[in-house]
Amino acid sequence: MAKPTGKTDKMERVASATLQLILEQGLSELTFSKLSRKAGVSRPWLYEYIGATKESLVEYAVDHFGKQYARLDNRPRASSAKEWLPQVLLRTDELLDDSLAYPWVIPLYYRYRGTVNPLGKRIKLLEERYLKSMTEEIKQALQVRNETARVLAETLMAVRLGLAYHWVFSDFRKHSRKEDLLAIVHSVLKRMLSRPRP
């Protein structure tokens, strides 16, 4: 395995290796020594740039991939349904690509979501941040009440994560092109948007 060179590469490798180790061996087996070997960085480097506790490793890895998957940073805000739909499709397309590139992320999400360990707690925080952001976006773009926007945000999150899981771990890709899958999502969302909203 080639060792990462720059700090950004090392940070990416640490986040990836952390989640891979947790998926392969479980959260209780995550150690700085194992992570150091898998990521190709020294333990002192981990302590300096990530932190000196297992919780800091978990927090960093979940935040790193969670932000990437949720696209929470620097995301344009839709101000109408017409703008919102293409943005959702683009983010769904990116989610499918991310899920293929980092296939351990979605299974870890499903395995640890709702647990009270550090990984489950961090997932919950990130999920709430995503849902809050998406609820506001839907409320503004679709001109719906907060309660309706929250239900739509939760539903959309569940559908997108389910699609991503099946895109990576089932026969979807053998029988369907990504464009066809996105066309179905587009059709369903378009029908949903054409109905009267409370």
VMD Tcl script that draws the C-alpha trace (Angstrom):
set ca {
  {0.00 0.00 0.00}
  {1.40 3.39 -0.99}
  {1.80 5.74 1.92}
  {-0.07 9.02 1.74}
  {2.09 12.06 1.33}
  {0.28 15.30 2.09}
  {-1.74 16.05 5.19}
  {-5.02 15.98 3.23}
  {-4.22 12.53 1.87}
  {-3.30 11.32 5.34}
  {-6.53 12.68 6.81}
  {-8.53 10.90 4.10}
  {-6.66 7.65 4.71}
  {-7.19 7.89 8.46}
  {-10.95 8.44 8.04}
  {-11.20 5.53 5.58}
  {-9.05 3.19 7.64}
  {-10.95 4.01 10.84}
  {-14.30 3.07 9.35}
  {-12.90 0.01 7.56}
  {-11.37 -1.30 10.79}
  {-14.62 -0.77 12.67}
  {-16.57 -2.62 9.99}
  {-14.04 -5.46 9.83}
  {-13.28 -5.90 13.53}
  {-15.83 -3.92 15.52}
  {-15.59 -0.66 17.43}
  {-14.05 -2.27 20.51}
  {-11.10 -3.54 18.45}
  {-10.16 -0.13 17.04}
  {-6.69 0.81 18.31}
  {-4.16 3.48 17.40}
  {-1.64 0.79 16.47}
  {-3.98 -0.96 14.03}
  {-5.11 2.33 12.57}
  {-1.55 3.58 12.22}
  {-0.58 0.47 10.23}
  {-3.70 0.47 8.05}
  {-3.59 4.21 7.26}
  {0.18 4.39 6.85}
  {0.68 7.17 9.39}
  {2.50 7.23 12.72}
  {0.70 7.10 16.06}
  {2.21 10.49 17.08}
  {0.78 11.95 13.85}
  {-2.66 10.57 14.78}
  {-2.42 12.06 18.27}
  {-1.38 15.45 16.92}
  {-3.86 15.84 14.07}
  {-6.85 13.69 15.09}
  {-6.68 13.33 18.87}
  {-5.53 11.00 21.60}
  {-8.77 9.09 22.23}
  {-10.71 6.46 20.34}
  {-13.69 8.83 20.44}
  {-11.68 11.48 18.58}
  {-10.89 8.94 15.85}
  {-14.54 7.97 15.52}
  {-15.73 11.59 15.56}
  {-13.24 12.58 12.88}
  {-14.08 9.64 10.58}
  {-17.85 10.04 10.91}
  {-17.65 13.79 10.41}
  {-15.35 13.42 7.42}
  {-17.55 10.98 5.53}
  {-20.82 12.31 6.89}
  {-20.17 15.78 5.52}
  {-19.11 14.30 2.22}
  {-22.17 12.07 1.97}
  {-24.64 14.68 3.19}
  {-23.03 17.49 1.17}
  {-23.63 19.84 4.06}
  {-20.86 22.30 3.34}
  {-20.99 24.83 0.51}
  {-24.18 23.46 -0.95}
  {-26.38 25.85 -2.94}
  {-29.81 26.45 -1.44}
  {-32.77 25.98 -3.72}
  {-35.37 28.73 -3.57}
  {-38.02 26.95 -5.65}
  {-39.23 23.45 -6.47}
  {-37.81 23.91 -9.97}
  {-34.31 24.47 -8.52}
  {-34.67 21.89 -5.77}
  {-35.39 18.82 -7.90}
  {-32.17 18.95 -10.00}
  {-30.13 19.53 -6.84}
  {-31.64 16.46 -5.17}
  {-30.92 14.38 -8.26}
  {-27.34 15.63 -8.41}
  {-26.78 14.85 -4.73}
  {-28.34 11.40 -5.21}
  {-26.00 10.78 -8.14}
  {-23.04 11.86 -5.99}
  {-24.25 9.64 -3.14}
  {-24.33 6.60 -5.43}
  {-20.78 7.37 -6.61}
  {-19.55 7.91 -3.04}
  {-21.14 4.64 -1.97}
  {-19.21 2.75 -4.63}
  {-15.97 4.54 -3.76}
  {-16.39 3.96 0.00}
  {-18.58 0.84 0.32}
  {-18.05 0.49 4.08}
  {-19.80 3.75 5.00}
  {-23.46 2.79 4.42}
  {-23.22 -0.61 6.20}
  {-21.57 1.11 9.17}
  {-24.35 3.69 9.21}
  {-27.01 0.97 9.36}
  {-25.11 -1.14 11.88}
  {-24.40 1.66 14.38}
  {-27.31 4.07 13.83}
  {-29.35 4.25 17.01}
  {-26.65 2.79 19.25}
  {-25.35 4.60 22.32}
  {-21.64 4.07 21.64}
  {-19.47 6.93 20.30}
  {-20.11 5.95 16.69}
  {-23.89 5.82 17.13}
  {-23.90 9.14 18.98}
  {-21.85 10.83 16.25}
  {-24.10 9.41 13.54}
  {-27.11 10.80 15.38}
  {-25.56 14.28 15.58}
  {-24.69 14.30 11.90}
  {-28.09 12.92 10.94}
  {-29.84 15.66 12.92}
  {-27.66 18.31 11.28}
  {-28.52 16.92 7.84}
  {-32.24 16.69 8.60}
  {-32.33 20.22 9.99}
  {-30.59 21.59 6.90}
  {-32.72 19.58 4.50}
  {-35.92 20.49 6.35}
  {-35.13 24.19 5.98}
  {-34.25 23.73 2.33}
  {-37.48 21.84 1.59}
  {-39.56 24.32 3.56}
  {-38.14 27.21 1.56}
  {-38.09 25.53 -1.87}
  {-41.47 23.82 -1.68}
  {-43.25 26.38 0.50}
  {-44.51 23.82 3.01}
  {-44.95 23.81 6.78}
  {-42.04 22.74 8.96}
  {-43.71 19.45 9.96}
  {-44.29 18.51 6.31}
  {-40.76 19.52 5.35}
  {-39.33 17.37 8.16}
  {-41.30 14.31 7.06}
  {-40.17 14.85 3.47}
  {-36.54 15.27 4.60}
  {-36.64 12.05 6.64}
  {-38.33 10.15 3.81}
  {-35.88 11.42 1.23}
  {-32.92 10.54 3.45}
  {-34.21 6.99 3.96}
  {-34.91 6.48 0.26}
  {-31.52 7.84 -0.84}
  {-29.60 5.74 1.71}
  {-31.61 2.65 0.76}
  {-30.90 3.22 -2.92}
  {-27.21 3.70 -2.18}
  {-27.06 0.48 -0.17}
  {-28.75 -1.53 -2.90}
  {-26.68 0.16 -5.60}
  {-23.53 -1.19 -3.95}
  {-24.65 -4.50 -2.43}
  {-27.37 -5.93 -4.67}
  {-27.73 -6.75 -8.35}
  {-29.06 -3.27 -9.20}
  {-25.97 -2.38 -11.20}
  {-26.12 -5.62 -13.19}
  {-29.65 -4.90 -14.38}
  {-29.89 -1.11 -14.36}
  {-27.89 1.89 -15.36}
  {-27.46 4.68 -12.84}
  {-29.18 7.07 -15.24}
  {-32.27 4.83 -15.29}
  {-32.37 4.74 -11.51}
  {-32.04 8.53 -11.32}
  {-34.82 8.88 -13.92}
  {-37.13 6.85 -11.65}
  {-36.21 9.04 -8.67}
  {-36.84 12.12 -10.83}
  {-40.23 10.82 -11.91}
  {-41.34 10.01 -8.36}
  {-40.19 13.37 -7.00}
  {-41.79 15.24 -9.89}
  {-45.13 13.51 -9.24}
  {-44.79 14.29 -5.56}
  {-44.16 17.95 -6.33}
  {-47.16 18.19 -8.65}
  {-49.58 17.24 -5.85}
  {-51.05 19.84 -3.52}
  {-48.92 20.25 -0.40}
  {-50.19 21.13 3.06}
}
mol new
graphics top color blue
foreach p $ca { graphics top sphere $p radius 0.5 }
foreach p [lrange $ca 0 end-1] q [lrange $ca 1 end] { graphics top cylinder $p $q radius 0.2 }
display resetview
